[in-house]
């Protein structure tokens, strides 16, 4: 089985290893599953999640694949790269969620990207349970040396606290 190249994907180490790109409102926090007005996660081993606030919050990790012991020869065979993220909203407040993943070359230039449209969750229309987003990169050309994984969001009611999107279970795997 391929290993997850993201460190601290579920908040067990607070915000360690994540670069905070935007930390609006009350900023990022880590909460225990299922949290206030939350849903249980499908995997009992996941005990925590990251939560956003009333202004945009985003965080990222840039994975240096050479430091993760992948050779340039192996990387240039264009192995499939699978990214996964889980997100949900509270049952009392809607939220926005965004994911952006970039395959980068030596100069951190984008080779290929996966940036789906902004997701809006509304408790009046959605059940707000945990939802998975998953994508596999393939046939992107040689030269990948880094992978940038960034996600975030905010609440849609501008409530003080952490009523925005919740994220956990993030992963980036290379299928060699």
N, C-alpha and C positions, 0 to 999 in steps of 0.2 A: 504494500500500500504506500502511496506517495505521502511524504510528510508535509505538514502545513508550514510554509515558509514565513507566515506572519507570527510575530511574537505577541503574547498576551492578547489573544483574539476574543476573550470573554471577560476581560476586566479583573481577572483574579489578582493581578498585580497593579491595581488601580489604573493609572494612565501611563505606566511605564512602557517604553519603546514606541509610543505614539507621538508624532509631532503635531501639536495643535495648530492648525492653520487658521481657524476662526474659533473664538471662544466667547461668543456673544451672550447677552443676557446674564444669567447666573453661571454660564460656562458649562463645560462637561462635568458629569459626575458618574459614579459607578454605584449601582443599586443591586440588592439581592433579589433574585428571581422568586416569585413572579412580580413583586412590587405592588404598590398601591394601584388599584384599578387595572391590573395586568392579567395576562394569561400565562399558564404554565407553558414551559418550553417542551418540545417533543423529546428532548434528551435530558434525563435526570442528572447527568454528570455536569451539565452547564448550570452553574449556581448564581452567576452574575451577568449583568449587561451594562452597557454604557447608555446614558440618557442625556438628551439635549435640552436646551432651555428655550426662552421665548424670542431670542434672536439667533441668527445662523451660527451653528457650531459645525466645524468639520475637522477631521484629523486624518493623518496619513502615515503610512510607512513606505519607505523606498527600500526594496530588497536588492542588495548587491549579489548577483548570482555567482560571480566568481568567488566571493567570500563564503558562499554557501557550498563550495566545492563542486560547482558545475564547470566543466572545461569549455573553452570557446568552441572546440570541435563538436562537442555534444549539443551545445546551444545552437550552433549553426545548422543542425539537422532539423530545426524548427519543431521541437517537441511541443505537444499540446500543453497549453497552460489553462488550468481550470480555476476560476475564481467563484467564490460563493460568499453570500452574506445573508443574514437573517435580520428582519426588522419588524417592528410592531408599533402600535400606538396604545395609549391608555384608552380605557373605555369611556372616559369623561372629557377627553380633549383630543381633537384631531391634530395631525402633524404633516410635515413635509419630509421627504427622504430623498437623498441623492447618492448615487454611487458613480465613481469614475476610476477606471483602471487603465493604466498605460504601460505598454511594452516599450522600453527605451533602449537606445544604443549607448555606446561608450560616452557620447557627448550629451547624454540625457535628452536626445531628440526622440520624438514619438515615432515609433515604427507602426504601431497599431493601437487603437483605443476601443474601450467599451464604456460608453457613457449613456445609459438609457435615460429616457425622459424622467423628469421629476415626478415622484409618486406622491400623491396626496391621499392620506387616510382620514376618513371622517366617520366617527362612531355612529352617526345617524344613518350611514349608508353601508358601512363595512363592519365586520365582526371584530376587527382590530387585533386578531390573533397573529401569532408569529408567521411571517411569510418569507419564503426563500427566494433569493434571486441568484441565478447560477448561469455562468457563461464559459464557453471553452474557446480559446484562441487557437487557430491552426492556420497553416500556410500564410505566414506573415513575413517571410523572407529572413535571411541570415542577419546576424548582428545584435540580437537581443542580449543585453548585459544587465539590465535593471528592470524591475517591475515596480510601478508606483500604484499603491492601493489607497484610495481616499473615499471616505464616506461621511455623511453628516445630515443635518436637518434642523428643524425647529418646530415649535408648536404653532397652531394657526389661530390661537385665541389671545396670544400675548399675555399669558398668565405668568406671574412671578413664580420662580421655582423651576422644576424639571418636568414639564408636561409635554415635551417634544418627543421626537422619534426615539425609539430604543433600538439598539443594535447589539448583536452578539454573534458568536459562532462564525466569525469571518475566516476565510481561508484562501490561500493561494497555493496551488500544487502544480508541479511539473510532472507530466506523465512520460517518464522515460522507461 
